[in-house]
Amino acid sequence: MSSILILNGTLVNENQVFEADIYIENDLIHTIGKDLQHKQADQVIDASGKVIIPGLIDDQVHFRQPGLTHKAEIYTESRAAVAGGITSFMEMPNTVPNTLTQELLQDKYDIAAQSSIANYSFFMGASNDNLDEVLKTDPKSVCGVKVFMGSSTGNMLVDNQKTLEGIFANSPTLIATHCESEEVIQRNIQKAKEQYGEDVPIAMHPIIRDEEACYASSSFAVDLARKNGARLHILHISTAKELALFDNHIPLKDKKITSEACVHHLWFSEEDYAEKGTLIKWNPAVKKSTDRDAILQAVIDNKIDVIATDHAPHTLEEKQNSYFSAPSGGPLVQHCLPALLDMNHQGKISLEKIVEKTSHAVADLFDIQNRGYLKEGFHADLAIVDLKTEYAVNKENLLYKCQWSPFEGHTFKSTVSQTIVNGKVVYDNGTILEVGTGSRLRFDR
């Protein structure tokens, strides 16, 4: 038996901010209350002046293993995640080979069981010709089915109407979608090439992958879900126009159609391409400041249900190519929470809303067993944050295998002091502690 006693912290949980102590026994939160200093514990943490929040649950990451391990590995990226207060992640199927069979899906769980410091789950991938495999997915032990309804790597663009109908009518679990219209994108690429040839500037990215490309695909997905009664979750909303597709008049537990915002779409805008170039090339694209501001307001108003990272590292050498050759995506798990806390310092979003959108709502949306809250009897996954100590991002403190960040040179106003996963301190003031692996997420479905 092991135990941790956290004293004098300010807890942010279920829309409340209050001072309390936390006593952790083995992997569970045993007691939350006042004046617990009399309890005997193996480890005592004084959290005076600091904030304690549930560990973040990131519902969209790309950790690149197997097959793309020159960019990232489950081991390296889970280390970066816990340094950013993320205690659980859900990883995407566009690895090599693509995760299109139950056997390949199990291979990833086996890798994580040996190497992931954070808790984990993996999406089953869909293609035009693997419906039988998709339908074998166990909803109690797999987070969901991922459908690329737009441009994708490998064999993962699902554009066969019969296959889409089969998935949306019969998927045993939540369907998460990347929504961009390949038809619109290709038309816009042709226009850009007519103007620039092959030397298209990065500033054209939000014009090529524009509002129309996003809305055409996401509205199609919503129509398909409504027609089939499917449980649909649309990832990385990037436009103001798409917000009309989502409802905030019903509680999350009753929603059949939900959505996600990503930290880069809440932070950057098209004005940043001049400085950051292809380092902020993502799909869907970072767009106008009006889109960014509307997405944040939709998060606050509960039209958008969760905040995630879409952490998708590439090497710096890959990213420094010309527009068409530079891959989309970037590393974000280590800096998502500090970025959101900067937005809190700016008065844009409350601590309570950050916790709701990164922990509570993710646990509720995916029906995760006993995680996402600071509750007695729940798994002890939490982050202790110092809101008053600054943190400058530089090469020396990056934990991503790719060794770069779009936030390099920025000084955040807050720091993650400690991260606890399943009752074990895995990150302590800049140091990763090798104390074992995380657990596979389970789902009450």
N, C-alpha and C positions, 0 to 999 in steps of 0.2 A: 504494500500500500504506500502511495506517495501523496503528499498534500502540499498545497500552496495557500498562503494567506495574503490577500491583497488588502492593504489598509488605506483609508483616507482618500479614496478616489471619488471623482465625480462621474457617476454613471449616466450614460445617455441610452435610454431603452424605452421602447413603446411610447414615444412622444413625451417622455418625461426626462427631466434632468435633476438628479438628486445625489446627495452624498451618501456613500455606503461602503461597507467592507464586503469582500467576497472570499468565501472559503471553498477551496477546490479539493476534492478527494478523488484520487485516481483520475479518470478522464471526465468527471462530471462536476458541475457546479452544485455543491452541497448546500451552502447557505449564503444568502444575501441579506445583510442587515447592518444595524448600527452596533458599534462597540464589540466587535468580535476579536479584539486584541488578546483576549484571554485564551483563545484557542491555540493549541499546539500544532505546529506545522513544520514540515521539512524545509520549507523555504518561505520567507516573508519578504514581500515587496511593498515598500512605502510609495504609494501613488499620490502623495500630497501634491496639490497643484496640477494634477494631470487628469485627463479624461479617459474613461474606460468605455469601450464600445464593443458590440459583438464583432467578431472577425468578419471581414468582408467575404462574400460569396460571389465569385466572378463567373457569370454564366456564359462567357465566350472568350476562350483563349485558344491560341495555336502554339503548342509547345514543340512541334516539329519532329517528334519521334514516333514511329521509326522513319528512316529514309532521308531526313533533311537535317541530320544532327550537326552539320557544319554551321547551321544557324542557331540551333537551340536544342536542349534536351529537357526531358521532364525533370530531371534532377536540378539542372542549373536554373530553370525558370521557376520551379517551385521555391527555390531559395530566394530568388528575387521577389516572388509573390509574398512570402511571409515577411520579408523586410518592408514590404508596403502594407502590412496589416491584413493581407488576404489569407484566409485560413482554409478556403475551399475553392476549387475551380472545376469548370466543365470544359472539356477540350474537344476541339473540332476534328472532323474525319478526313480533311484533305491533306493527310500525311502520305508517305510513299511506302508501301502501296496504300491507296485510298481505303478507308475503313468501310468496306462494302459487304463483308461477310461477318457472321457471328464469331467465327474463328479469329479473324483479324481484330475484331473488337476486343476479344478476350486477351489477345496478345498485348494490347495496350494496357489493360488492367493489370496484367502480370508484370509489366515493366514498372508501372506506378507503385505496385505493392512492394517492390524492391527499392525504389529510388525517390519517391515523392515525399517531400517534407510536409506538404499541405495535404488536406483531404481532397479527394478526386472523384470525378465521374467523366465518362466519355460518351459523346454522341455517336449513334449509329448513322452512317452515311447512306444517302439514297442516290441511285442513278436511274437511268431509263430502263435498266434491265435487271434490277435486283429486288423487285418487290417482295418476292417470297422470303428473302433474307430479312428485309425490313420488318416484315410481319412477325418474325420470330423474336423480336426484341422484348426483353422482360421489363415491364414498366416499373417494377419494384426495385430494380438494381441498375437501371440505365436512365440517364437524365432525359433523353429525348432522341428524336430522329431529326437529322439536319438535311434540309433540301436547299440546294443552290438554284434559285429561280432567276438566274442571270449568269453572267460570265464566271467561269470557274476553272480551276486546274484539273487536269486529268479527265476522268470519265464521270464528272460529278454535276455537270449541267443537266438538270432535269427539265426537258422541254416537250416530252411526249405527253399529250393530253390524257391518254388512257392510263399511263403510269401515275400522273399527278392525281387523277380521280381515284385510282386505287389506293394511293397513300392517304389522301385526305378523307376517304370514306372508311378506311380500315386500320389506320395506324393505331397500335396499341398504347401509344403514349403521345405526349406533346410533340408537335411539329414545329421546329425552329427554322425560319427561312431567311436566306439572303435574297433580297428583292431588288433587282435591277434588270431592266429590259435589254436583252442582248440586241434585239432589233434596233432599238433607239440608239444604243451605244455605237453600233456599227455604222449607222447613218451619220452620227455626229463625228466619228473618226474620219469618214470619207470627206466630210466638209472641211475638217481641220487639215487633212492632207492636201486638199485642193488649195488651201491657203498657204500652208507652211512646208509642204513636202514631208519628208521624214523627220525634219527638225522641228517638231511641234513643241512649244514651250510648256513647262509644267503648269503655268497659269491657265492653260486650256483644260486642265483635268476636270474642274467642276462644270465646264461647259460641255465636255464630251460625256461625262457621267452626270447628266443634269437632272433637274427636278422632274422632267417628263419621264426619264428612264426609271427613276425611283417610283414615282406615283403609278405609272402604268403597271409595274410588276407588283407592287404592294397592294394596290386596289384589286388586281386579279386574284392575289392570294386570299384576300379578305372575302371576296365573292365566292371563291372555291370553298373556303372554310364554312361560310354560312350555308352554302348549298348542301354540304355534307355533314354539318354539325361537328366539324373537327375542332380540336384544341390547338389553336395557332398562336405562335409567338414570333413576331417579326423583329429581327435583329437590327441594330445600328441605324435607327431613323436619322436621316440627315437633312430633311427638308421640312419647311413649315407646312407645305401643301399636304403632306401625308398625315398630319395631325388630325385632319377631319375624319380619318378612318377609325379613330379610337374614341372610346366612351369613358367618361369619368363620372357618370351618374349611377354606377352600380359598384358595389365593393369588389375588391380584387378576387375574393373567393368565388364570386359568381361570374367572373368574366371568362368567356370562351376565346376571346381575341385580345392578346396583350402585346406589349412592345417594349423595346429596350433603347436607351440612349447610351452612347459611349463617350468616355471622357474627352477624347480628341474633338468630337463634334460639339462639346460644351465649352471647349477652351480656344481652339484655333478658328480662324476664318480665312477666306480667300486672300485677304490682305497679307497673310503670313507666308504665302508662297514665295514672295520676293526674297525673304530672308532664309526660309527653311528649305525651299526647293522640294526635291523628291523625298526628303526626310519626312514630310507630312503628306506624302502620296498614300492615300487609303482608298479602298473601295467599300462602301460608297465614299465619294469625295467629300472633303471639307468644303463647304460652300459659303454662302454669304453670311455676314454678321447678323442679318435679320433672321436667317435660318437658325443660327446658333442661339440667338436670344429666344426665339420661339420654342426651340427644343427645351431649353432650360425652364421656361415658363410651363411647358407641358409636363415636365417632371414634377414641378411644384404643385401643379393643378391635378396631378394623378391621371392625366391622359396617357403619359408614358409611365410604365410601371417599375422599371428597374434601371440601374446604371451599371455598366460593365466596361471592360477595356478593349475587347477585340485585339488583345496582345498578339502580335504577329511579326516576330523578328525576322530580319534578313541581315546579311553581312553589310557592312558599310560600303565595301567594294561593289556589291550588287546595287545598293541604293544610289550610288554615285554615277550610274549610267544615264544615258539620255532618256527622254520621257517614255518612249515605247519599251525600252529595255529595262528600265528600273522597275522592280516588283513593287506591288502595293502592300502596305502594312508596316508596322513599327512596334518596338517594345514599349510596354506601358505599365505592367503590373506593379513595378516598384514605386511608381509615382502617381498612380490614380488617386489614392487617398490624400497625399499631400496636396495635389492639385485641387481636389474638392474642398479641402480645408482652407486653401487660399481663397477660394470662392466664398467660403463662409466668412473669412476675415473681411472680404470686400462687401459683405452684406447681401450677397446674391442668393444664398441658400442656408437654411438653418442646420445646426448639427443634428437635430431630430430628423429632418428630412433626408440628410445624407445617410444616417443609419437605417432609416426606413427603406430607402431605395437600393442600398448596397447589401443589406443583410435581411431584415424582416421580410420585405416583399419578395426577394429572391427565394427564400425558404418557403414562403407561402405559395408562390407561383408554381414552383416545381414540387411542392408537397414533400420537402426534405424532412426526414425524421430528426426531430430534437436538435436542430441547429438554427442559427440565425437570430437568436435572442439571448439576453442575459436572464436566464430563468433557472430556478432550482430544479435539478433533475435533467437539465439539458447538457449536452457536451460542452466542455469548457474550451470554447474557441473564442478568443477575444484579443483585442489590441489595446494597449495603453499608449496614449498619445500626449505629447507635450505641445500644447498650442502656442507656447511662448518661446520656443527654441528654434532658431532658423536652421535651414538645411540647404546648403548649396550643392547643386548637382554637377558633378565632374567625373571624368574618366575613372578616377581612383576609387570612387564609391559606387560605381555601377556593378551590379551583380548579373546582368544579362550576359549570356555567352557571346552575343554579338558586339558587346562593349561600346554601344553608343545609345544616345537617347535624344529625342526631339526637345527635351527639357534641359539639355546641357547648357550651362551658363545661367540658368535661372536659380534664384534663391527662394525656396519655399519658406513660409512663415512658421510652419509646424513640422514636427518630427515624430515618427513612430519610435517610441522608446522600447517597448517589448511586444512580442506577439506570442500568444499561447495557443497551441493546437492540441486538442484532446488532453488538456491538463498538464502539458509539458511546455516549458519555455523554449521556443525554437529560435527566437531572435531576441537579442539583448543588447541595446545601445550600440548597434553597428556590427555585432558579431552573430553569425549563424551558429547555433548549437546543434551538433549532430546527436540527437537524442532518440532517433527512431524515425519511423515513417508515419505518414498520415493514414487515414482510413477511407475505405470506399464509401461514398455516400449511398444512403438507402432512402427509399421514397414510399410514402404512405399513399398508395394508389390502388 
